[in-house]
Amino acid sequence: MPRYELEVRPVQCPYCWEEIELQLDPSAGDATYTEDCHVCCQPIVVYLRVDEDTGRVEVDVEPENS
């Protein structure tokens, strides 16, 4: 089982298109949560997927108000 550490990943805000950095905690596994854009303050839905076998972490975002 892989060991997980906090990761910082760049993503593009689906509202203002600015690149922002999200701090991710993959230790709890897959997660879906809302975080505000650090630039335009709009709510972004964050989808965190963790492959428990390889430790690979993927993140996708979409606008909450779509």
Secondary structure, DSSP 8 states (H G I E B T S, - for coil): ------EEEEEE-TTT--EEEEEE-GGG-SEEEEEE-TTT--EEEEEEEE-TTT--EEEEEEES--
